[in-house]
Amino acid sequence: MSGGGHHFVAPAMESARAAAHYQPTGMLQVGADFSGLEEALRLHAEAMKVTVENADAAWPLHPNIIELMRQIHGLQLKAAELASELGPAFRSLHDVDIARLENPRKGAAGERMWDVSANL
């Protein structure tokens, strides 16, 4: 048996690489990126669903293996469901900060006067 797993590992490695190099330009970008997490997790779940369907239809696997795979798929869907709360929570819990970015007092120059780095 070889190391294998490329079908699952290669995309995960790419995600890990992207996360390691992630350098947002600001918090609004972070919030926008958070809002895409649900879709990403649903796409991963869809990939698992297709894998389970193929395995069940064509591969000589014990039924318990297929059931484990279905459970993994279900957990992926639950993760996506939980991720759907991240964007709204970000906006709600950072509402004051977001309001200042979207409606700066006396414009960007005026709001900059309240920047922490200008007042320490």
Secondary structure, 3 states (H helix, E strand, C coil): CCCCCHHHHHHHHHHHHHHHCCCCCCHHHHHHHHHCHHHHHHHHHHHHHHHHHHHHHHCCCCHHHHHHHHHHHHHHHHHHHHHCCHHHHHHHHCHHHHHHHHCCCCHHHHHHCCCHHHCC
